[in-house]
Amino acid sequence: MAARFVVGIDLGTTHTALSMARLGADGAGVSIDVLAVPQLVTSATVEARPLVPSCVYFAADAEATLALPWDKARRFAVGEYARARAVESPARVVSSAKSWLSHPSLDRRAPVLPLGAPDDVEKISPVEASFRILDHLSEAWDHVVAKGDPALRLSEQEVVLTVPASFDAGARELTAEAATAAGLEHLTLLEEPQAALYAWIDARGDAWRTEVRAGDVILVVDVGGGTTDFSAIAAVDRDGALELARVAVGDHILLGGDNMDLALAHAARAKLEAQGKEVDAWQMVALCHACRSAKEALLADDAPASFPIAVAARGSKLLGGGLRAELSRDEVTRTLVDGFFPLVGASARPAARPRGGLSALGLPYAQDAAVTRHLAAFLAAQKDALTKLEAPPRAPASGTVLHPTAVLFNGGVLKAPALRRRIVESLDAWLAADGAPPVRALLGADMDLGVARGAVGYGLVRHGRGLRIRGGTARAYYVGIESPAPAVPGVEPPVTALCIAPFGMEEGTEAELPPHELCVVVGEKVRFRFFGSSVRRSDVAGNELARWAKEDVQELPPIEVELPAEGRTEGAVVPVRLRARVTEVGTLSLEAVPVEPRADGERWKIELSVRG
């Protein structure tokens, strides 16, 4: 059954959105539209809204059912009502599932969310939480669009699901797993910064070609509710035609609008406590929600001089019985612009404090709140990102940082003009120090819905409409090879890192690995060590690293598996050769093929998402 629509889904940390384009008979899309998704906004009211808060709420036994048009007996809610319930019942709400999905030290299939929930609250895994959000979209689509027509069900459409460019192979695989569980069978993963650029290109029409020229380096700065991501995309001339290539990707940084709301809540609490009023933990959560509105109002160009903050007291239904304070425009500017986007030099780096020996289970939040310091570190680490391009950039080829010529903003936080201006001011200062021209801002981006729209734009490119951004893997990937060595107390056997997927390896391709003869152990638990690098661009498949700098190559979470013996002795050592492939959805698959193959085609597949 041929797909009737290309569907784009932005599964965000704080919000999720879905867009679509109907495919014509010739495969061309007509227009990109956003679906208003039905969701509970109160316990008994359903409204259709373009943004779905990425929250899941579990009802208490005493509550009525959280009925939806397609499920009258539902006991959990996804969306606006779930986010609202986080004020009064945070232990019953799962949020930031996307960030948990990329947690490197957590079994992401284990039921651990909501953290600290009482025994009567159902606990689910980050994968399950992502599934429930995607399943809500699927059910809403089938209710609103399909209306009983099997050919129009979401499971029959082409779906492009966006992920952070900084997601490792394991997080991508788990995202795809959650989507498949929700019935999204015809799935492709796309990096969010690329989606943002596709959306900008679609919004500008043919005019975009006058704004982006060969030699440009576009920096995509994405600051959302919970995360910050940076990517660089170069425009190059290939045989007289313009081509776009993603050349650099930053780390997944847990820093965003939620941090800013919390900072303002601390400022408001200080004012209240100065008046002799105490703020308990429940009211602090409510203050954070109230400060989000204050942030959006006071960072606008036409902002008022101040904004009122009101929080109900425990058990009070009237704000008059609660807490009241005001935040001024100057306070917000000082707290957010100077606190989160300080003017720093290009040599600035995020500060790191010593970690406590014991800590509670939680997300690995960024230790430094300064987005500009993280940006300076990214541009410095990627200063050689253009060296492999066939056409040199117009900007100077040397310097202390990568030299973007244009910047594209994405994420709800950057709707604030004051924050965008501060980023441009910082970039221009760093570029001037290197003798490079200032950047220009690419205008017209949709900060909230652009990624979902851009996902559809990419899907239409696959049907022959528009210019494709070349991407491939955002890192080079390596597998650890342990060398036999005599036992020495306190000394681990030496390990070399074998490159199995070079930087930029395209989806749907297989790496040509030299015929290394290696061995795997079958029938018992073994551990595979994987490594990744976002800066080693010259390594090709088969390169072996005996030594490497920690800042250049990072070890990924190890994989513990038991490879089935199936006709062999448990613990047998089998000579194998490796094959590596980047799948169509952008995940990494490694296969170990016996040197002496059996008639049954025996081979072992190792997926980076497997956890012990």
NUZAMAR-347100 format. One line per field, with one value per residue (C-alpha): residue number from 1; x, y, z. Coordinates in nm, 2 decimals. Layout:
// NUZAMAR-347100
num = (NUM, ...)
c1 = (X, ...)
c2 = (Y, ...)
c3 = (Z, ...)
// end
This chain:
// NUZAMAR-347100
num = (1, 2, 3, 4, 5, 6, 7, 8, 9, 10, 11, 12, 13, 14, 15, 16, 17, 18, 19, 20, 21, 22, 23, 24, 25, 26, 27, 28, 29, 30, 31, 32, 33, 34, 35, 36, 37, 38, 39, 40, 41, 42, 43, 44, 45, 46, 47, 48, 49, 50, 51, 52, 53, 54, 55, 56, 57, 58, 59, 60, 61, 62, 63, 64, 65, 66, 67, 68, 69, 70, 71, 72, 73, 74, 75, 76, 77, 78, 79, 80, 81, 82, 83, 84, 85, 86, 87, 88, 89, 90, 91, 92, 93, 94, 95, 96, 97, 98, 99, 100, 101, 102, 103, 104, 105, 106, 107, 108, 109, 110, 111, 112, 113, 114, 115, 116, 117, 118, 119, 120, 121, 122, 123, 124, 125, 126, 127, 128, 129, 130, 131, 132, 133, 134, 135, 136, 137, 138, 139, 140, 141, 142, 143, 144, 145, 146, 147, 148, 149, 150, 151, 152, 153, 154, 155, 156, 157, 158, 159, 160, 161, 162, 163, 164, 165, 166, 167, 168, 169, 170, 171, 172, 173, 174, 175, 176, 177, 178, 179, 180, 181, 182, 183, 184, 185, 186, 187, 188, 189, 190, 191, 192, 193, 194, 195, 196, 197, 198, 199, 200, 201, 202, 203, 204, 205, 206, 207, 208, 209, 210, 211, 212, 213, 214, 215, 216, 217, 218, 219, 220, 221, 222, 223, 224, 225, 226, 227, 228, 229, 230, 231, 232, 233, 234, 235, 236, 237, 238, 239, 240, 241, 242, 243, 244, 245, 246, 247, 248, 249, 250, 251, 252, 253, 254, 255, 256, 257, 258, 259, 260, 261, 262, 263, 264, 265, 266, 267, 268, 269, 270, 271, 272, 273, 274, 275, 276, 277, 278, 279, 280, 281, 282, 283, 284, 285, 286, 287, 288, 289, 290, 291, 292, 293, 294, 295, 296, 297, 298, 299, 300, 301, 302, 303, 304, 305, 306, 307, 308, 309, 310, 311, 312, 313, 314, 315, 316, 317, 318, 319, 320, 321, 322, 323, 324, 325, 326, 327, 328, 329, 330, 331, 332, 333, 334, 335, 336, 337, 338, 339, 340, 341, 342, 343, 344, 345, 346, 347, 348, 349, 350, 351, 352, 353, 354, 355, 356, 357, 358, 359, 360, 361, 362, 363, 364, 365, 366, 367, 368, 369, 370, 371, 372, 373, 374, 375, 376, 377, 378, 379, 380, 381, 382, 383, 384, 385, 386, 387, 388, 389, 390, 391, 392, 393, 394, 395, 396, 397, 398, 399, 400, 401, 402, 403, 404, 405, 406, 407, 408, 409, 410, 411, 412, 413, 414, 415, 416, 417, 418, 419, 420, 421, 422, 423, 424, 425, 426, 427, 428, 429, 430, 431, 432, 433, 434, 435, 436, 437, 438, 439, 440, 441, 442, 443, 444, 445, 446, 447, 448, 449, 450, 451, 452, 453, 454, 455, 456, 457, 458, 459, 460, 461, 462, 463, 464, 465, 466, 467, 468, 469, 470, 471, 472, 473, 474, 475, 476, 477, 478, 479, 480, 481, 482, 483, 484, 485, 486, 487, 488, 489, 490, 491, 492, 493, 494, 495, 496, 497, 498, 499, 500, 501, 502, 503, 504, 505, 506, 507, 508, 509, 510, 511, 512, 513, 514, 515, 516, 517, 518, 519, 520, 521, 522, 523, 524, 525, 526, 527, 528, 529, 530, 531, 532, 533, 534, 535, 536, 537, 538, 539, 540, 541, 542, 543, 544, 545, 546, 547, 548, 549, 550, 551, 552, 553, 554, 555, 556, 557, 558, 559, 560, 561, 562, 563, 564, 565, 566, 567, 568, 569, 570, 571, 572, 573, 574, 575, 576, 577, 578, 579, 580, 581, 582, 583, 584, 585, 586, 587, 588, 589, 590, 591, 592, 593, 594, 595, 596, 597, 598, 599, 600, 601, 602, 603, 604, 605, 606, 607, 608, 609, 610, 611, 612)
c1 = (0.00, 0.16, 0.19, -0.05, 0.14, 0.49, 0.47, 0.73, 0.75, 0.95, 0.98, 1.11, 1.23, 0.95, 0.71, 0.62, 0.47, 0.35, 0.34, 0.24, 0.22, -0.01, 0.18, 0.05, 0.03, 0.38, 0.52, 0.54, 0.41, 0.15, 0.20, 0.33, 0.07, 0.08, -0.17, -0.35, -0.34, -0.64, -0.53, -0.66, -0.63, -0.83, -0.94, -1.25, -1.18, -1.02, -0.88, -0.67, -0.34, -0.03, 0.21, 0.19, 0.38, 0.61, 0.47, 0.29, 0.07, -0.06, -0.40, -0.45, -0.70, -0.95, -0.95, -1.20, -1.08, -0.89, -1.11, -1.02, -1.25, -1.07, -1.02, -1.29, -1.12, -0.77, -0.59, -0.30, -0.27, -0.02, 0.01, -0.12, -0.31, -0.01, 0.22, -0.04, -0.06, 0.32, 0.26, 0.05, 0.16, 0.52, 0.57, 0.30, 0.44, 0.72, 0.89, 1.22, 1.19, 1.41, 1.69, 1.65, 1.67, 2.02, 2.14, 2.47, 2.47, 2.11, 1.94, 1.70, 1.46, 1.43, 1.11, 1.26, 1.03, 0.88, 1.18, 1.08, 0.72, 0.52, 0.44, 0.09, 0.22, 0.31, 0.67, 0.79, 1.12, 1.24, 1.17, 0.81, 0.76, 0.87, 0.64, 0.34, 0.39, 0.44, 0.14, -0.08, 0.02, -0.06, -0.40, -0.48, -0.38, -0.60, -0.89, -0.86, -0.71, -0.77, -1.13, -1.15, -0.97, -0.70, -0.49, -0.48, -0.36, -0.03, 0.12, 0.09, 0.26, 0.62, 0.73, 1.04, 1.12, 1.38, 1.65, 1.93, 2.24, 2.43, 2.24, 2.47, 2.39, 2.23, 1.99, 1.89, 1.83, 1.61, 1.42, 1.35, 1.24, 0.98, 0.85, 0.82, 0.63, 0.39, 0.33, 0.55, 0.68, 0.80, 1.05, 1.35, 1.55, 1.67, 1.89, 1.70, 1.95, 1.91, 1.53, 1.55, 1.74, 1.50, 1.22, 1.39, 1.46, 1.09, 0.98, 1.20, 1.11, 1.34, 1.48, 1.70, 1.95, 2.02, 2.09, 2.31, 2.60, 2.88, 3.15, 2.90, 2.91, 2.58, 2.59, 2.26, 2.21, 1.92, 1.83, 1.51, 1.33, 1.57, 1.87, 2.12, 2.27, 2.51, 2.57, 2.75, 2.64, 2.86, 2.74, 2.99, 3.01, 3.01, 3.04, 2.86, 2.57, 2.52, 2.54, 2.49, 2.69, 2.67, 3.03, 3.02, 2.80, 2.83, 2.76, 2.42, 2.40, 2.12, 2.08, 1.78, 1.47, 1.39, 1.72, 1.62, 1.27, 1.44, 1.68, 1.39, 1.20, 1.50, 1.50, 1.13, 1.17, 1.44, 1.20, 0.93, 1.16, 1.28, 0.91, 0.91, 0.72, 0.83, 0.82, 0.79, 0.89, 0.54, 0.52, 0.87, 0.75, 0.46, 0.69, 0.89, 0.58, 0.48, 0.83, 0.81, 0.54, 0.74, 1.04, 0.85, 0.69, 0.99, 1.23, 1.02, 1.12, 0.80, 0.83, 0.66, 0.86, 0.76, 0.55, 0.34, 0.41, 0.13, 0.13, -0.16, -0.10, -0.15, -0.52, -0.61, -0.82, -0.77, -0.45, -0.54, -0.45, -0.12, 0.21, 0.26, 0.58, 0.70, 0.99, 1.13, 1.26, 1.60, 1.61, 1.52, 1.77, 2.05, 1.96, 1.91, 2.10, 2.41, 2.37, 2.32, 2.47, 2.76, 3.01, 3.32, 3.63, 3.67, 3.91, 3.64, 3.54, 3.25, 3.35, 3.35, 3.32, 3.42, 3.14, 3.01, 3.12, 2.75, 2.46, 2.10, 1.98, 1.92, 1.99, 2.35, 2.28, 2.54, 2.75, 2.80, 2.49, 2.67, 2.55, 2.81, 3.09, 2.96, 2.93, 3.30, 3.41, 3.22, 3.36, 3.71, 3.69, 3.55, 3.79, 3.93, 3.58, 3.62, 3.95, 3.80, 3.57, 3.65, 3.58, 3.74, 3.52, 3.53, 3.62, 3.98, 4.10, 4.29, 4.21, 4.12, 3.76, 3.54, 3.42, 3.05, 2.92, 2.56, 2.36, 2.02, 1.83, 1.60, 1.42, 1.15, 1.41, 1.55, 1.23, 1.36, 1.53, 1.76, 1.91, 1.96, 2.13, 2.37, 2.47, 2.54, 2.74, 2.95, 3.01, 3.11, 3.36, 3.53, 3.53, 3.68, 3.96, 4.05, 4.01, 3.69, 3.38, 3.07, 2.79, 2.45, 2.13, 1.90, 1.56, 1.21, 1.26, 0.97, 1.13, 0.85, 0.73, 1.02, 1.17, 0.85, 0.80, 1.16, 1.12, 0.85, 1.07, 1.33, 1.08, 0.97, 1.34, 1.35, 1.07, 1.28, 1.17, 1.45, 1.81, 1.93, 2.17, 2.45, 2.50, 2.59, 2.72, 2.79, 3.09, 3.35, 3.28, 3.53, 3.52, 3.77, 4.00, 4.17, 4.52, 4.64, 4.89, 5.04, 4.85, 4.99, 4.83, 4.64, 4.71, 4.43, 4.52, 4.60, 4.31, 4.32, 4.03, 3.93, 3.74, 3.42, 3.23, 3.42, 3.28, 3.00, 2.93, 2.60, 2.28, 2.22, 2.59, 2.84, 3.20, 3.47, 3.67, 4.01, 4.02, 4.12, 4.08, 3.94, 3.77, 3.45, 3.34, 3.00, 2.77, 2.88, 2.85, 3.10, 3.15, 3.20, 3.37, 3.27, 3.42, 3.32, 3.49, 3.34, 3.67, 3.87, 3.76, 4.06, 4.02, 3.88, 3.72, 3.99, 4.22, 4.35, 4.43, 4.67, 4.67, 4.44, 4.36, 4.06, 3.93, 3.93, 3.79, 3.52, 3.43, 3.06, 2.85, 2.98, 2.76, 2.72, 2.57, 2.57, 2.62, 2.43, 2.64, 2.38, 2.57, 2.90, 3.05, 2.97, 3.28, 3.41, 3.63, 3.52, 3.74, 3.53, 3.55, 3.35, 3.10, 2.96, 2.66, 2.47, 2.10, 1.85, 1.73, 2.08, 2.17, 2.49, 2.48, 2.79, 2.80, 3.06, 3.07, 3.26, 3.57, 3.45, 3.08, 2.82, 2.54, 2.28, 2.44, 2.55, 2.65, 2.61, 2.47, 2.58, 2.35, 2.49, 2.16, 2.18, 2.23, 2.32)
c2 = (0.00, 0.33, 0.61, 0.90, 1.14, 1.23, 1.29, 1.48, 1.43, 1.65, 1.44, 1.72, 1.73, 1.97, 1.97, 1.73, 1.84, 1.66, 1.81, 1.65, 1.69, 1.49, 1.32, 1.38, 1.11, 1.21, 1.20, 1.58, 1.74, 2.01, 2.20, 2.14, 2.16, 2.12, 1.88, 2.02, 1.72, 1.64, 1.62, 1.66, 2.02, 1.95, 1.62, 1.63, 1.87, 1.77, 2.04, 2.02, 2.21, 2.22, 2.15, 1.85, 1.89, 1.58, 1.47, 1.16, 1.17, 0.87, 0.92, 0.83, 0.56, 0.81, 1.01, 0.97, 0.82, 1.05, 0.98, 1.06, 1.03, 0.70, 0.56, 0.63, 0.42, 0.57, 0.60, 0.82, 1.14, 1.28, 1.65, 1.97, 1.83, 1.61, 1.91, 2.10, 1.82, 1.84, 2.15, 1.96, 1.60, 1.59, 1.23, 1.12, 1.29, 1.17, 1.45, 1.50, 1.14, 1.23, 1.33, 1.01, 0.82, 0.95, 0.89, 0.71, 0.53, 0.41, 0.10, 0.29, -0.01, -0.02, 0.11, 0.40, 0.70, 0.90, 0.92, 0.89, 0.80, 0.62, 0.25, 0.31, 0.49, 0.29, 0.32, 0.31, 0.32, 0.61, 0.39, 0.33, 0.70, 0.79, 0.52, 0.66, 1.01, 0.87, 0.64, 0.93, 1.11, 0.79, 0.75, 1.12, 1.10, 0.79, 0.97, 1.30, 1.21, 0.84, 0.83, 0.46, 0.45, 0.18, 0.35, 0.67, 0.53, 0.67, 0.32, 0.33, 0.67, 0.77, 0.91, 1.12, 1.14, 1.39, 1.33, 1.55, 1.55, 1.47, 1.14, 0.84, 0.53, 0.37, 0.66, 0.66, 0.28, 0.32, 0.61, 0.39, 0.11, 0.33, 0.45, 0.10, 0.00, 0.29, 0.14, 0.38, 0.11, 0.32, 0.53, 0.75, 0.94, 1.29, 1.52, 1.82, 2.09, 1.96, 1.96, 2.33, 2.42, 2.23, 2.42, 2.76, 2.67, 2.58, 2.90, 3.12, 2.96, 3.03, 3.34, 3.12, 3.07, 3.44, 3.42, 3.11, 3.08, 2.83, 2.89, 2.97, 2.78, 2.78, 2.75, 2.61, 2.71, 2.51, 2.60, 2.43, 2.37, 2.11, 2.09, 2.29, 2.16, 2.30, 2.19, 2.33, 2.29, 2.40, 2.51, 2.39, 2.41, 2.07, 2.08, 2.42, 2.31, 2.41, 2.13, 2.13, 1.91, 1.87, 1.90, 1.93, 1.82, 1.92, 1.73, 1.67, 1.94, 1.93, 2.30, 2.51, 2.70, 2.49, 2.61, 2.97, 2.93, 2.78, 3.07, 3.32, 3.11, 3.14, 3.52, 3.53, 3.31, 3.54, 3.84, 3.65, 3.53, 3.89, 3.97, 3.70, 3.44, 3.08, 2.90, 2.52, 2.26, 2.24, 2.62, 2.62, 2.40, 2.63, 2.93, 2.77, 2.74, 3.11, 3.23, 3.07, 3.32, 3.61, 3.51, 3.51, 3.84, 4.03, 3.92, 4.05, 4.37, 4.55, 4.41, 4.58, 4.72, 4.43, 4.11, 3.98, 3.63, 3.47, 3.12, 2.97, 2.86, 2.50, 2.42, 2.77, 2.80, 3.18, 3.35, 3.61, 3.35, 3.27, 3.43, 3.74, 3.90, 4.09, 4.04, 4.35, 4.36, 4.45, 4.16, 3.91, 4.06, 4.04, 3.69, 3.53, 3.73, 3.79, 3.47, 3.22, 3.41, 3.61, 3.79, 3.56, 3.52, 3.25, 3.07, 3.03, 2.68, 2.54, 2.52, 2.18, 2.13, 1.81, 1.57, 1.43, 1.08, 0.99, 1.13, 1.04, 0.90, 1.18, 1.34, 1.44, 1.81, 2.06, 2.19, 2.53, 2.73, 2.96, 2.87, 3.10, 2.91, 2.58, 2.74, 2.87, 2.52, 2.37, 2.62, 2.56, 2.18, 2.20, 2.46, 2.21, 2.08, 2.22, 2.07, 1.78, 2.00, 2.01, 2.38, 2.61, 2.84, 3.22, 3.28, 3.26, 2.90, 2.93, 3.07, 2.97, 2.87, 2.74, 3.05, 3.04, 3.30, 3.26, 3.15, 2.99, 2.99, 2.71, 2.63, 2.81, 2.98, 3.17, 3.34, 3.61, 3.87, 3.97, 3.62, 3.60, 3.94, 3.83, 3.52, 3.72, 3.97, 3.69, 3.52, 3.85, 3.92, 3.58, 3.61, 3.96, 3.84, 3.58, 3.84, 3.69, 3.88, 3.89, 3.64, 3.72, 3.58, 3.38, 3.52, 3.36, 3.04, 2.90, 2.83, 2.61, 2.41, 2.44, 2.10, 1.92, 2.11, 2.05, 1.67, 1.68, 1.89, 1.62, 1.35, 1.55, 1.58, 1.20, 1.22, 1.45, 1.79, 2.02, 2.01, 1.73, 1.80, 1.54, 1.42, 1.06, 0.97, 1.26, 1.08, 0.82, 0.49, 0.24, -0.10, -0.20, -0.50, -0.66, -0.79, -1.10, -1.01, -1.17, -1.10, -0.81, -0.70, -0.38, -0.35, -0.41, -0.59, -0.33, -0.23, -0.08, 0.10, -0.03, 0.22, 0.05, 0.36, 0.68, 1.03, 1.10, 0.74, 0.76, 0.59, 0.25, 0.19, -0.07, 0.00, -0.19, -0.33, -0.49, -0.86, -0.85, -1.19, -1.15, -1.38, -1.37, -1.58, -1.75, -1.90, -1.67, -1.31, -1.09, -0.71, -0.50, -0.16, 0.11, 0.46, 0.77, 1.08, 1.40, 1.55, 1.26, 1.31, 1.15, 0.80, 0.54, 0.20, -0.03, 0.22, 0.11, 0.35, 0.22, 0.55, 0.85, 1.18, 1.16, 1.49, 1.35, 1.00, 0.92, 0.58, 0.50, 0.28, -0.08, -0.35, -0.68, -0.96, -1.34, -1.44, -1.77, -2.08, -2.28, -2.60, -2.48, -2.54, -2.27, -2.05, -2.15, -1.89, -1.84, -1.66, -1.39, -1.09, -0.78, -0.60, -0.25, -0.09, 0.23, 0.15, 0.35, 0.51, 0.62, 0.36, 0.15, -0.23, -0.44, -0.80, -1.07, -1.33, -1.66, -1.70, -2.05, -2.00, -2.26, -2.36, -2.19, -1.85, -1.81, -1.46, -1.24, -0.89, -0.65, -0.34, -0.04, 0.00, -0.33, -0.29, -0.55)
c3 = (0.00, -0.11, 0.14, 0.09, 0.32, 0.43, 0.81, 1.02, 1.40, 1.63, 1.95, 2.17, 2.53, 2.63, 2.33, 2.04, 1.71, 1.39, 1.04, 0.71, 0.33, 0.11, -0.18, -0.53, -0.80, -0.91, -0.56, -0.52, -0.21, -0.22, 0.11, 0.46, 0.73, 1.10, 1.27, 1.57, 1.80, 2.03, 2.39, 2.74, 2.87, 3.18, 3.33, 3.11, 2.83, 2.50, 2.27, 1.95, 1.97, 1.75, 2.04, 2.26, 2.59, 2.61, 2.95, 3.07, 3.38, 3.57, 3.74, 4.10, 4.19, 4.32, 4.00, 3.72, 3.39, 3.16, 2.86, 2.50, 2.20, 2.10, 2.46, 2.72, 2.99, 2.98, 3.31, 3.19, 3.00, 2.74, 2.67, 2.82, 3.11, 3.20, 3.21, 3.42, 3.67, 3.73, 3.95, 4.20, 4.15, 4.01, 4.14, 3.89, 3.58, 3.35, 3.16, 2.97, 2.84, 2.55, 2.77, 2.98, 2.65, 2.59, 2.95, 2.91, 3.25, 3.27, 3.15, 2.93, 2.91, 3.29, 3.46, 3.65, 3.57, 3.74, 3.98, 4.34, 4.26, 4.53, 4.50, 4.37, 4.06, 3.75, 3.66, 3.30, 3.11, 2.89, 2.59, 2.71, 2.78, 2.43, 2.30, 2.48, 2.34, 1.99, 2.03, 2.14, 1.81, 1.61, 1.78, 1.73, 1.36, 1.30, 1.47, 1.29, 0.95, 0.88, 1.02, 0.97, 0.63, 0.66, 0.38, 0.58, 0.91, 1.03, 1.02, 0.64, 0.59, 0.54, 0.88, 0.94, 1.31, 1.43, 1.69, 1.82, 1.60, 1.92, 1.99, 1.99, 1.80, 2.10, 2.16, 1.80, 1.80, 2.11, 1.96, 1.65, 1.88, 2.06, 1.72, 1.58, 1.90, 1.82, 1.47, 1.28, 1.04, 0.75, 0.95, 0.89, 1.15, 1.08, 1.28, 1.42, 1.30, 0.95, 0.99, 1.10, 0.79, 0.56, 0.72, 0.67, 0.30, 0.26, 0.43, 0.21, -0.12, -0.41, -0.22, 0.00, -0.28, -0.27, 0.10, 0.11, -0.14, -0.20, 0.07, 0.35, 0.68, 0.86, 1.23, 1.37, 1.74, 1.90, 2.25, 2.36, 2.68, 2.81, 2.58, 2.37, 2.05, 1.79, 1.44, 1.13, 0.77, 0.48, 0.14, -0.13, -0.51, -0.67, -1.05, -1.06, -0.83, -0.47, -0.22, 0.16, 0.39, 0.77, 0.88, 1.26, 1.55, 1.92, 2.24, 2.38, 2.65, 2.91, 2.94, 2.82, 2.90, 3.21, 3.37, 3.30, 3.45, 3.76, 3.78, 3.77, 4.03, 4.26, 4.21, 4.29, 4.60, 4.73, 4.70, 4.88, 5.16, 5.20, 5.28, 5.54, 5.33, 5.31, 4.98, 5.00, 4.74, 4.59, 4.55, 4.40, 4.12, 4.07, 4.07, 3.78, 3.57, 3.65, 3.57, 3.22, 3.13, 3.29, 3.08, 2.75, 2.83, 2.96, 2.69, 2.41, 2.23, 2.35, 2.70, 2.99, 3.28, 3.51, 3.52, 3.82, 3.96, 4.16, 4.32, 4.52, 4.87, 4.97, 4.96, 4.84, 4.53, 4.52, 4.43, 4.69, 4.95, 4.79, 4.72, 4.49, 4.36, 4.06, 3.83, 3.64, 3.29, 3.41, 3.65, 3.38, 3.14, 3.40, 3.52, 3.17, 2.92, 3.14, 3.34, 3.05, 2.76, 2.91, 2.68, 2.70, 2.49, 2.22, 2.46, 2.73, 2.82, 3.03, 3.40, 3.57, 3.94, 4.13, 4.14, 4.47, 4.56, 4.61, 4.41, 4.35, 4.02, 3.78, 3.45, 3.37, 3.36, 3.23, 3.52, 3.35, 3.27, 3.02, 2.67, 2.51, 2.69, 2.54, 2.20, 2.22, 2.31, 2.01, 1.76, 1.89, 1.88, 1.53, 1.39, 1.13, 1.03, 0.68, 0.59, 0.39, 0.18, -0.19, -0.22, 0.04, 0.24, 0.19, 0.55, 0.66, 0.67, 1.00, 1.34, 1.69, 1.61, 1.32, 1.12, 1.05, 0.80, 0.89, 1.19, 1.20, 1.54, 1.65, 1.98, 2.18, 2.40, 2.11, 2.02, 2.26, 2.04, 2.33, 2.34, 1.97, 1.97, 2.25, 2.05, 1.74, 1.94, 2.09, 1.75, 1.59, 1.86, 1.82, 1.44, 1.45, 1.67, 1.39, 1.12, 0.98, 0.88, 1.10, 1.08, 0.93, 1.09, 0.86, 0.93, 0.90, 1.10, 1.30, 1.64, 1.77, 1.46, 1.23, 1.31, 1.25, 0.92, 0.82, 0.87, 0.61, 0.39, 0.40, 0.32, 0.01, -0.09, -0.09, -0.35, -0.57, -0.45, -0.32, -0.22, 0.01, 0.30, 0.30, 0.66, 0.74, 1.09, 1.31, 1.46, 1.37, 1.56, 1.68, 1.85, 2.12, 2.03, 2.34, 2.28, 2.46, 2.73, 3.04, 3.36, 3.56, 3.89, 3.84, 3.47, 3.21, 2.88, 2.60, 2.38, 2.03, 1.88, 1.53, 1.32, 1.19, 1.07, 0.96, 1.01, 0.76, 0.66, 0.47, 0.57, 0.40, 0.33, 0.45, 0.55, 0.37, 0.66, 0.59, 0.65, 1.01, 1.16, 1.51, 1.76, 1.95, 2.25, 2.22, 2.49, 2.78, 2.88, 2.70, 2.70, 2.39, 2.42, 2.17, 2.12, 1.92, 1.80, 1.65, 1.55, 1.39, 1.03, 0.85, 1.00, 0.75, 0.82, 0.93, 1.09, 1.43, 1.72, 1.97, 2.17, 2.16, 2.34, 2.57, 2.44, 2.08, 2.14, 2.41, 2.53, 2.49, 2.73, 2.70, 2.57, 2.75, 2.55, 2.53, 2.17, 2.12, 2.07, 1.87, 1.79, 1.93, 2.27, 2.53, 2.57, 2.23, 2.06, 1.70, 1.43, 1.27, 1.04, 1.10, 0.89, 0.98, 0.83, 0.89, 0.86, 0.67, 1.00, 1.08, 1.35, 1.35, 1.31, 1.36, 1.25, 1.33, 1.04, 1.10, 0.88, 0.81, 0.74, 0.81, 0.58, 0.80, 0.74, 1.11, 1.21, 1.52, 1.52, 1.78, 1.84, 2.02, 2.21, 2.40, 2.78, 3.03)
// end
